[in-house]
Amino acid sequence: MSLISQMLGDDETLDPFLSMMNRCPVLSTPTDWKETKDAHVFLSDLPGLKKDEVKVEVDGRVLQISGDRHADDDDDDDKNKKMIKWHRVERCRGKFQRRFRLPENAKVEQVKAHMENGVLVVTVPKQELKKPNTKLVQIQGN
C-alpha cells in the first residue's frame, strides 16, 4: 500500500508515483550500473520476461536493452476476455527501451549477457586506456 493511501486510509486514492511509473518506461525497467575493477555491470529487473523477449545491442559505444511486456490476457480466447473485470492495473505493459552511453574504456566487442530469475545481467569488460604521450613544446621568442 502506498504512503498516500496509508495516510488517507483509502486504497482507491490516486497514487501519482504509480501512475507516473505506468507511463514511463524508464521507471518501469529499473537498471543498476556498477563499475568493478574489471567490468561495467548492468542489472535490469525484468520480472516475468524470458530471455527471448529481451534484446541487448551495442551500437558504437551505446548499450541498448529493449523488449516487450505482453498483457497477461493475450492468450485468452475472446469469450474469456469479455468476462474479465480488472480492479487495478499497475504493472507496465508494452515496449520498453533503455540506452546507456558506455565509457571509452569499454570493450564493446566483448559484451556478455545472461538472464536468471527475472534479472538481466549485462557485463561489459574494461580495458586500460593508454595515457596520451606528453610532448614538451619549446617556446620561441625573447
C-alpha positions in Angstrom: 0.0 0.0 0.0 1.4 3.4 -0.9 2.2 6.1 1.7 -0.5 8.3 0.3 -3.1 5.6 0.7 -1.9 4.8 4.2 -2.2 8.5 5.2 -5.6 8.9 3.8 -6.8 5.4 4.7 -8.2 4.9 1.2 -6.9 2.1 -1.1 -8.5 3.7 -4.1 -6.7 7.1 -3.8 -4.8 8.0 -6.9 -1.1 7.3 -6.3 0.8 9.8 -8.5 4.0 7.8 -8.4 2.4 4.6 -9.6 0.5 6.5 -12.3 3.8 8.0 -13.5 5.6 4.6 -13.4 3.0 3.0 -15.6 3.5 5.7 -18.3 7.3 6.0 -18.0 9.4 3.1 -19.5 12.5 4.3 -17.6 10.8 3.8 -14.2 9.2 0.5 -15.2 12.6 -1.0 -16.2 14.9 -0.2 -13.3 18.5 -0.7 -14.1 21.6 -0.5 -11.9 25.1 0.2 -13.3 28.1 -0.6 -11.3 31.7 -0.5 -12.2 34.1 -3.1 -10.9 37.9 -3.4 -11.3 37.4 -5.5 -14.5 34.0 -4.5 -15.9 30.9 -2.3 -16.1 27.9 -4.4 -15.0 24.3 -3.6 -15.7 21.4 -5.3 -13.8 17.9 -4.8 -15.1 14.8 -6.0 -13.3 12.6 -7.7 -16.0 10.2 -9.9 -14.0 8.1 -12.2 -16.0 10.1 -11.9 -19.2 12.0 -14.7 -20.9 15.4 -14.2 -22.5 13.9 -14.4 -26.0 11.6 -11.4 -25.2 14.6 -9.2 -24.4 17.2 -7.8 -26.8 20.6 -6.5 -25.9 22.5 -4.5 -28.6 25.7 -2.4 -28.7 25.8 0.3 -31.4 29.2 2.1 -31.2 29.5 2.8 -27.5 25.8 2.8 -26.8 24.3 -0.2 -24.9 20.6 -0.7 -25.6 18.3 -3.0 -23.7 14.8 -3.4 -25.1 11.8 -5.7 -25.2 8.1 -6.0 -25.0 6.0 -6.9 -22.0 2.7 -8.5 -23.1 -0.5 -8.3 -21.2 -1.4 -11.4 -19.1 -4.6 -12.0 -21.0 -3.0 -12.0 -24.5 -3.5 -15.8 -24.7 -7.1 -15.9 -23.5 -9.8 -16.5 -26.1 -12.3 -13.8 -26.9 -15.1 -15.4 -24.8 -13.0 -15.2 -21.6 -11.8 -11.7 -22.3 -15.4 -10.4 -22.1 -15.7 -11.9 -18.6 -12.6 -10.2 -17.2 -13.0 -7.2 -14.9 -9.8 -5.6 -13.9 -9.9 -3.8 -10.5 -6.4 -2.3 -10.7 -3.6 -2.4 -13.3 -0.3 -1.2 -12.0 2.2 -3.3 -13.9 3.7 -1.9 -17.0 2.9 -3.4 -20.4 4.2 -2.7 -23.9 7.6 -1.9 -25.4 10.5 -0.7 -23.3 13.9 0.6 -24.1 16.9 1.7 -22.1 20.1 3.2 -23.6 23.4 3.8 -21.8 26.5 5.6 -23.3 29.5 3.4 -22.4 32.8 5.0 -21.4 35.9 4.9 -23.6 37.4 2.0 -21.6 34.5 -0.4 -22.5 35.4 -3.4 -24.6 32.3 -3.2 -26.7 33.2 -6.3 -28.8 33.2 -8.5 -25.7 29.8 -7.7 -24.1 28.1 -10.7 -22.5 24.5 -11.0 -21.1 22.6 -13.6 -19.1 19.2 -13.7 -17.5 18.1 -15.5 -14.3 15.0 -15.2 -12.1 13.8 -12.1 -14.0 17.1 -10.2 -13.7 19.2 -9.4 -16.8 22.9 -9.0 -16.2 25.0 -7.4 -18.9 28.7 -7.4 -18.4 31.0 -5.0 -20.4 34.7 -5.8 -19.8 37.0 -2.8 -19.3 40.4 -2.1 -20.9 43.1 0.1 -19.6 43.3 3.3 -21.7 46.7 4.4 -22.8 47.7 7.8 -21.4 48.4 10.3 -24.1 52.1 11.0 -24.6 53.2 14.3 -23.3 55.5 16.3 -25.6 57.4 19.4 -24.4 56.9 22.3 -26.8 59.7 24.8 -27.0 58.6 28.4 -26.6 60.2 30.7 -29.2 60.9 34.4 -28.8 62.8 36.5 -26.2 
